[in-house]
Amino acid sequence: MPYPMLPHWIDGKNDSAPSTRVGDIFDPATGKKIAEVAYADAAQTDRAVGAARRAAEAWGQTPITRRSTVLFRFRQLLADHQQELAETIALEHGKTADDAAGEITRGLEVVEFACGIPQLLKGGLSPNVATGVDLATMREPLGVVAGITPFNFPAMVGLWMYPVAIACGNAFVLKPSERDPSVTNRIAELWSEAGLPEGVFNVLHGDRVAVEQLLEHPDIKAVSFVGSTPVARHIYQTASQHGKRVQALGGAKNHMVVLPDADLELAADGAVSAAYGSAGERCMAISVVAAVGEAADGLLPLLKERVEKIRVGPASNPESEMGPVITRVQRDRIRGLVDEGVEQGGALICDGRSLEVPGHEEGFFIGPCLFDQVTPEMSIYREEIFGPVLCVVRCAGFEEAIDLVNANPYANGTAIFTHDGGAARRFQRDIEVGMVGINVPIPVPLAFHSFGGWKNSIFGSHGIYGEEGVHFYTRQKVTTSRWPDPSQRGVDLGFPPGK
């Protein structure tokens, strides 16, 4: 029996052209193939970009209040279909239904921010900067922009990009992950139902072939990306060489520092929640706890107690707290890194490598793993595992913990747990990381701020969403105007005076 085929979404409808290449979509909880997805070739990429180019001019000239109205309708449709979208995500990604619904909620926050685009795009006017001369600034859309999004948040990361870009007057081409792409097509249908003109939002499925074509296409003016650091670096370099703006968010190795005076019960709750939610497949997951001094001995039993109680199972079971990882290859890679951690001297306190879920023996499950006695030389510390593995590094003092975090090449997010306000303030000031939490394990900013790390966690000068997103998806135009009366005519070869 043939599998359902997920097509591209081009010019306001499903693309009917046959694809020469397709990919498989699996249910990670069962390990079974459930559908196929079309992979774009050069002709399909050109069609998608062409549709966006034709739509961009008219959409960019659409009154800003009308664009905002479409955003408000889209926001309501997302809210109305949240459960449906969450179920689609859970089926193809494997995360629990509650986690998937939370993903839509975080995306909705950015749509709500974009609904206020009339306020966000207000220009500036400085009258009489010289005699009879006015100076005005405005922000205009770029035209056609593209987004390339990861598997771990198949709806949310895209919703961090295209609502802002579209509200600013651009047309958008999205290349979602080929591993869990179906939710993106459903969102495209909701855009259409909200009244978005054909061609303003397009979905192009595929692999590296489609990505490279978008990075090089002359009609794409900007590229947004979230994924691993090696790919982010490549996208930044390639797209920049082709004259495009780029915001490319890369990998992470997020540390949580726990001082001896911290509420250790609260710290344990935070660390376990942040490390094992979505099976650790989050760029803001806590993967290292830097326990300072005597905090380690008090914290380890609390972590172990909580980890051993995590209920692992399919999203179809409402009691499941953690689902499978995305693919069999990823599960085996995580197992291999845990093996290396043991071989290199790490103390494996909780071992989830051999976990099997009854009735789902072929699923891509791995249980939560907890290490103590981890050192920076170990591969489980250096690698971005992107799985349910938490490492505890013991630090003799606060200075050592700060140095540990700052020496890491990744700088996406970090957190400190303490009751000491002075220590927290110093940590906030001295730590070389883009997003900081104080007694908050996952410090993801709300939509009216911006998301973005430092160092190897970002390439490009703009964070994602918030005012950073508005500036990324627009360019500033400055107009100097003068309407002189006849008495002011005449040639003046001197430098224009300021007054």
N, C-alpha and C positions, 0 to 999 in steps of 0.2 A: 504494500500500500504506500503511495507517495506521501511524503511529508508536506505539511503546509509550508508555503514559500513566502517569506517576508520581503516585499519589494522596496525600492527606493520611493521617497515621496518628493516629487518634482512638480513645480508649478501648480501646487494646490491639489494634487491627486496622486494616487499610486501609479508608479511608472510601469507601463505594460510591456516595455521592451525586454526581450529575453536576455539573461545574463550568461556569459560563457563560463563564469566561475561562481561557485556558491560555497557557503560555509555552513557548518553544522551548529545547531543550538541544542544544548543539553539541559536536562533537569539535574542539577548537582546533587540533589537528595537521593536520586535513584541511579544516576550514572547513565541514564538512557537518553538517546537522541529524541527530541520532540518536534523539531522544525528545522528548516533551512533558511538562510538569508542570502540575498543577492549580493555579489561583490562587484563594485563599480569598475568599469574600464574607462579609458580616456573619453570615449564618446558620451557616456553617461555623466561623467564629471563635467564635461563641457555643457551638457544640457542643463544640469543643475545650476552651474554658475551663470549660464546664459539667462535662465529664468530669473535668477536673482538680480542680474544686471538690468534686465528690462523692467523689473518691478521696483528697483531701488530709486530711480529718479522720481517716479510719481509718489512713492511712499515718503521719500524725503521732503517732498513739497506738500504733503498732506498736513492740514492744520494740526498743530500740536495737541489741541484739545480733543480732536477726533482720534489721534493715536492713543491718547490716554484713555478714551472711552473703550477702545478695543482691549487695552490692557486690563481695565476693570472687568470686562466680560470674561476675558481669559482667566483671570484670577478666580472668578466665581465658578467657572466650569471646572477648574482644577480642584477646588474645594468640594464640589458636588461629586466628582469622580475619584476622590482620594482613595477610597477603599478598593475600587476596581484597579487603579494604577498600582497600588501597593501589592495586590495579589499577582499582577503581572510581573512585577519586580521580584517578588519572593519566589515565583516559579523558576525564573531563569537565573537569578543570582544565588538564591539559597538562603538569604537572610530572613529572619522571622518577619511575620506580617506587621507586628508593631514597629519594628525597626524600619521596615519599608515605608510605613505610613508616616513615620517621623521624617524620613527623607523628603517626602512631598511637602510636609509642613515647613521644613527649612527652605525649600524652593519657593514656596508661597510667600515667604518673607521678602524675597528679592523681587517677586512680581509686585507685591504691595509697594515696595520702594519705587519701582519703575512707574507705577501708576501716578506718582507725583512728578513726572518728568517736566510739566510746565514750569514748576518752581526750580527744578534742577538745571534747566537750560536757559534760565534768565541770563541775558547779557548784561553788560555794564556800559554806562555812559558818563563821560567826563566832559561837560560843556565848557566852552571858553578856555581851552588849554593854551590858546594864543588868541590874539584878536580875531574874532569871528570864526574861530576854528573849534570844532567839536571832535571828540575821539570816542569811538564806540567799539566794543568787543562783542562777539557772538560766537557760538559754537555750532558747527555744521556737521552733518553725518559724513562718514567716510565713503559710503557706497555699499559695496559687497564685502562682508566679513565672514570668517569661518571659525568654527569651533570643533575641537577634537577632544572627546571626553572618554574617561576610563570606565571599566566595568564595575568598580566598587560602589559607585553611586550613579546608576544609569539614568536617573531622572534629575537628581538634585544638581549635579555639576553643570549640566546643560542649562538648568534653570538659573544658575548663577551667572550665565553668560547672555543668552539670547533675549531675555526680557529687556535688559538694559540696552543692548544693541538695537533691538527693534524699536523700543521707545524713543531712542535717539534719532530714528529715521533711516536706519540701515536695513538692508536685506541680509539674510543669514543662511549659510550652508553649514549644516551640522553633520559631522562624521562621528557617530557614537561607536562604542565598543561593539564588535561583532559577536561578543559572547552573550550579551543580554540586551538585544536591540529593540525588542518589540514595544516596550513602553514608549519609546521615542516616536514611533509611528502613531500611536494612540494620542500622544500629546499634539502631534501635527494636525490630527483631525480636530482636536479641541481648538487649536488656533483658527482653523478654517471656520468652525462653528461660531467662534467669537467675532468673526467678520474681518479677519486679516486678509488682505488681498492676495490673490494667487501669486506665487513666486517670492513673496517676502520671507517665507520660512521653508527651507528645503532640507531633506534628510537624505544623505548619501551613505550607503552602507559599504563596508569593505575592510580591507587590511592596509598594509603599507603602500600598496599601489595607489589607492585613492588618496592617502595622506600626502604622498610625494607630489601628486598632481595638484592638490590644493596649495601646497607650499610654493609651487612654482608658477601657478596660474597667474597671468598678468592682471586679471580682473579682480583678484582677491587683494584687498587693501590691508587687512589685519588678520592675525591668527591668534586664537586663544587655545590654550592646551592645559590639561591636567593629567599627570601620569608619572612615570619613573624619571629619575634624573638623567640617565643616558639619552632617553628619547626627548626629554625636554631640551637638553642641550642641542641635540641635532635639529630639532624643530626651530629653535631660536636662531641657530647659525644659518640654516638653509633658507628660512623665510626672510631673515634679515638681508641675506645676500641678494634676495630677489626684491628688495625694496619695501618690505612689509613691516608694519608694526607687529610686535610679538609680546604676548604675556604667556610665558610657559612655566607652569608650576610643576616642580619635580618631587622627588622623594623626601622621606623623613626618617628620623630616628629620634622620636620625641622622648625626652627625659622628664621624670617627675622627681624632684628633690624632696626628701622627707627629713625634717630636722627633729632632734630628740624631743622638743617641746610640743610637737604636733599632736593633734587628736588622732591617735593611731587607728582607731576604729573608722573614723571618717576617711583617713588616708587609704586604708585598705579597701573600703567601699569604692573610693574613687579610682584607685589603681586597677582593680579587677574590672570595674565597669568599663573603663577606658581601654584596657588591654584586650578584652575578650569580646566586646560588642562587635557584631558583624564578623565574628571569627577573626578579629584583628585586621580585617581588610579595610582599614581606614587610614588616610594619610595623616590624620590627627590622633591616631591611636597612641597610647602610652606603651612603649616597648621596653623602656629601661626605667627602673626605680633606683635612684641614687640615694641610698640610705646612709645618713650621716651618724657616725658614732654609735651610741647604744640604740638608736632607732631601729637598726636592722634586726636585732634579736627580738625586739618586741613586735615588729611588723611581720616577720616571716610566718609565725604561726597563724596570724590573722589572715594573711594572704592565702595560705594553704587551706585553711578552713573554708574560705569562700570559693576558691577554685574548685575544690572537690565537690561542691554542691551545685555547680553549673550544670543545668540540664541541656544536653546536646541532642538535637533531633531535627527532623524536617520541619519546614514552615507550616506544613499541613497539621502538625500537632500543636494546639494552642499552648501546651505546657513547655514547648521548646524555648530555651533562652538563647541558644547559639546554634546556628545551622552549619552546613558544610562550607568548604572553600569552593572557589569557582570552577576549578578543573582538576582532573586527576593528576596532571603534570604539576600543578601548584601544590597539591597535597603531598606528592612524593618529594618535591623540592623542600618543603617544610620539614618532613621527616628526616631528610638528609642533613639539613642544618642542625636539627636537634641531635642527631647522631654525632655530628662534628663537635657540638658543644660538650657532649659527654666525653668524647675522646680527648678534647683539649683541656679537660679538668673542671668543667662546670658541674655543680651539684644539682642534679635534676630532682627537684622536690616533688613535682607532679608530672607524670608521664602519660601523655594522651596519644602516643604514637600508634598504639594497637587498638584504639577504640573502634568498636563496631556498633552500629545502631540496628537493633533487631528489625528485620523486614526491609532494611535499606543497606544491606551488606555491600552493594556495588556503588553506593553513594560516595561522594568525595569528602568524607568526614575525617577529621583528626581532632582529638580531644585537646583541651587546654593544657599547656605545658608551662611549668614554672621553674626557673633556674635561680640558684643562689651561687655566690662565689664566682661571679662572672668578671672577667677582666677585659680591658679595651683591646687586647690582642686577639681575642677569640672571634671566630667568624660569626657567631650568633650576636655579638655586639656590633661588629662592623657592617654586616649585611642588613639591608632593609628586608626583613623576613616576610612581612605582609601576611601574617598568620597569627594564630592564637598562642603566641610565645611571649612570656614576660621574663625579663632578666633583671636580677637584683645585683647591683654593684655596690660594694661597701666602701664608703669614703670616711677617712679619719676625721675630717673637719669640713666646715662650710666652704672654706677657700678651695679645698680639693674638689668639692662638688661643682662649684662654679667653673673651675678650670676644666673639669671633665666635660661639662656641657659645651663650653666655648671651644674646646678642641675638636669637637665633632664637625665633620664637613657639612652635615645637614643642620638646618636651623629653621624648621617650620614652626613647631610649637613646643612649649615647655611649661612646667608648672612647679610651684613650691607649696608644700604644706607645712604650716608653722603657725604659732600664736604670737610670734615676735614681729611686731610691726616694723621695727628697724631693719631686721633681716629681710623681710619681704620687700621693703622699699629698696634696699641695696640690691637685692636680687633683680628686681624690676629694672634698675638702672644699669647694672653691670653685665647682665646676661646678653649675649649676642645672638638673639633669636627674635623672629618677627612677631610672634604671638605668645603672650605670657599669661598664665593663670596663677592666681593666688588663692589657694584652697579651692581651685576649680581645675579638674583634671584635663578637660578638653576645651581650651579657650578659643572657640570658634566665634568670631565677632558676628553681631547681628547685621542685617543687610544695610543699615544706614552708616555702618563703618565699612572697612574693606578687609578682605582675606588675603594674606600673602606672607611668606616666610622670607628668610635671608639666605645668603651663601648659596650652596648647591640645591636649595629647595625652591629657587625661583630664578628665571632668566628673563630679563626685561625689566623695565622701570615701573611697571604698573601692577598693583594688586588686582584682585578680581572683585567685582560688584562694588556697591557704594559709589562715592564720588570718584574713586580711582577708575571704576568701570565707565562712568560717564565720560571722563576725560580720555580714556583709552579709545572709546568708540566714536569720538568726535574730534574735530580739529578746530583750533581757534582762528577766527578771522578778525582783524583789526581794521577799522575804517576811519580814516582821517578826512573830515569834510569841512569845506569852507564855502560860504555863500556871501562873497564880498559885495559891498555897494560900489558904485562907479568911482567914488573918491579914493578907494584903496587900490586902484589899478596902477601898474607900473612895474618896470623891471628892477629887481633887487638881487644882485649876485652874491650878497653876503649870506652867511649861515642863518637860517630862520631863527629869530630870537624867541626865547621862551616867554617873553611878555612884552 
